[in-house]
């Protein structure tokens, strides 16, 4: 809909592309970012179509089915590869997360399960949100997908801490960072999805505007 433009930046992409599959239809350039070089390298392998890169085709097919336009999944894959033009290092705890301003500033940013997972407390979460907000042009849109009430998740043998957020924490952080909240929705995690790899209580989706 209204969220479209020239440049979208994905903050904390990880090694994944699922969060960009619909976005690639609405932006000419997508900038992926991650703190870890290993994740950026994995994204690069997929973007280049290197042998041995993770096969995202089942996920792309599923998104095409949800969108219901009858588009061949291969076309969406080609479009995302064509528009994923930059894969950059980022540190959301720095006032300049990319080391220098994004040129031109992004029309929109998306971040999925990142800021709460890399912040030691709520104050750091709010500061990180303000830092990444500097990558947006005035009037630009921010789309946040994150965890509610989560204190840890497991990655193999590693137990990684997460700052437990409530809806009010998300509202306050967005306001502090200079955003106007347009929409906030949350969903309780059903028992069937509580598999023991984390203690997440729910998921939030926020749409805000700078």
Buried (B, 14 or more C-beta within 10 A) or exposed (E): EEBBBEBBBBBBBBBBBEBBBBBBBBBBBBBBBBBEEEBBEBBBBBBEEEEEBEEBEEBBBEBBEEEEEEBEBEEBBEBBBEBBEEBBBBBBBEEEBBEEEBEEBBBBBBBBBBBBBBBEEBEBBBBBBBBBBBBBBEEBBBBBBBBBBBBBBEEEEEEEBBBBBBBEBBBBBBEBBBBEBBEBEBEEBEEEEEEEEBBBBBBBBBBBBB
